[in-house]
Amino acid sequence: MSPIAIEKVRSEMRELLAKLSGNATFTDDLDVFDAGIVRSINLLELIVGIEDAYQIEVQQRDVFDGHLRSVDRLVAFIESRAS
């Protein structure tokens, strides 16, 4: 992925997480689940948002491996699947 595409993904993930959290503030490296910004009830919305936007499948293992826990991890995850 090009640097421009990565920044676009980063921006979109920030927007999605902000929407799911009611516009809470967070940094890109913050574990949004540990911080209570995203709760388990929002997990399905997060997964669907990623799958719809990037045409990739998020598997249960991806959740357990922590790929969805921060903006930084989400960007790396999406970049690895889009390659």
Kinemage of the C-alpha trace (Angstrom):
@kinemage 1
@onewidth
@group {chain A} dominant
@subgroup {mainchain}
@vectorlist {calphas} color= white
{ca met a 1} P 0.000 0.000 0.000
{ca ser a 2} L 1.242 3.485 -0.760
{ca pro a 3} L 1.797 5.979 2.069
{ca ile a 4} L -1.219 7.947 0.848
{ca ala a 5} L -3.422 4.854 0.938
{ca ile a 6} L -2.183 3.980 4.429
{ca glu a 7} L -3.043 7.465 5.699
{ca lys a 8} L -6.498 7.138 4.134
{ca val a 9} L -7.030 3.830 5.977
{ca arg a 10} L -5.765 5.438 9.206
{ca ser a 11} L -8.214 8.316 8.826
{ca glu a 12} L -11.111 5.979 8.048
{ca met a 13} L -10.324 3.799 11.076
{ca arg a 14} L -10.191 6.874 13.318
{ca glu a 15} L -13.594 7.926 11.998
{ca leu a 16} L -15.113 4.468 12.458
{ca leu a 17} L -13.812 4.128 16.011
{ca ala a 18} L -14.961 7.654 16.866
{ca lys a 19} L -18.428 6.834 15.559
{ca leu a 20} L -18.608 3.586 17.548
{ca ser a 21} L -17.404 5.320 20.712
{ca gly a 22} L -19.628 8.382 20.595
{ca asn a 23} L -16.692 10.589 19.554
{ca ala a 24} L -14.355 9.663 22.394
{ca thr a 25} L -10.795 10.890 22.069
{ca phe a 26} L -7.996 8.383 21.659
{ca thr a 27} L -4.512 8.052 20.233
{ca asp a 28} L -3.587 5.715 17.401
{ca asp a 29} L -1.691 3.370 19.725
{ca leu a 30} L -4.317 3.231 22.505
{ca asp a 31} L -5.984 -0.142 23.100
{ca val a 32} L -9.553 0.981 22.485
{ca phe a 33} L -11.039 -2.092 24.156
{ca asp a 34} L -8.982 -1.830 27.359
{ca ala a 35} L -9.781 1.883 27.517
{ca gly a 36} L -13.508 1.176 27.189
{ca ile a 37} L -13.770 3.268 24.046
{ca val a 38} L -15.062 0.310 22.080
{ca arg a 39} L -17.052 -2.297 23.932
{ca ser a 40} L -17.770 -5.863 22.943
{ca ile a 41} L -21.239 -4.798 21.820
{ca asn a 42} L -19.552 -2.649 19.132
{ca leu a 43} L -17.238 -5.404 17.940
{ca leu a 44} L -19.614 -6.664 15.258
{ca glu a 45} L -20.096 -3.128 13.921
{ca leu a 46} L -16.326 -2.694 13.781
{ca ile a 47} L -15.874 -5.974 11.913
{ca val a 48} L -18.643 -5.213 9.432
{ca gly a 49} L -17.238 -1.727 8.861
{ca ile a 50} L -13.800 -3.145 8.052
{ca glu a 51} L -15.148 -5.914 5.842
{ca asp a 52} L -17.437 -3.578 3.902
{ca ala a 53} L -14.851 -0.847 3.410
{ca tyr a 54} L -11.907 -3.031 2.424
{ca gln a 55} L -13.497 -6.194 1.045
{ca ile a 56} L -11.541 -8.399 3.456
{ca glu a 57} L -12.771 -11.066 5.827
{ca val a 58} L -12.147 -10.606 9.539
{ca gln a 59} L -11.943 -13.971 11.215
{ca gln a 60} L -12.392 -14.893 14.847
{ca arg a 61} L -8.651 -15.527 15.100
{ca asp a 62} L -7.962 -11.935 14.009
{ca val a 63} L -9.984 -10.681 16.957
{ca phe a 64} L -8.238 -12.997 19.425
{ca asp a 65} L -4.817 -12.062 18.026
{ca gly a 66} L -5.523 -8.395 18.831
{ca his a 67} L -5.541 -7.005 15.302
{ca leu a 68} L -8.536 -4.767 16.040
{ca arg a 69} L -7.376 -3.224 19.314
{ca ser a 70} L -5.976 0.122 18.108
{ca val a 71} L -5.829 2.320 15.053
{ca asp a 72} L -2.191 1.317 14.508
{ca arg a 73} L -3.034 -2.388 14.680
{ca leu a 74} L -6.062 -1.959 12.427
{ca val a 75} L -3.993 -0.175 9.794
{ca ala a 76} L -1.312 -2.895 9.870
{ca phe a 77} L -3.980 -5.602 9.680
{ca ile a 78} L -5.781 -4.017 6.721
{ca glu a 79} L -2.486 -3.345 4.964
{ca ser a 80} L -1.430 -6.982 5.355
{ca arg a 81} L -4.738 -8.279 3.993
{ca ala a 82} L -4.907 -5.801 1.116
{ca ser a 83} L -1.457 -6.736 -0.166
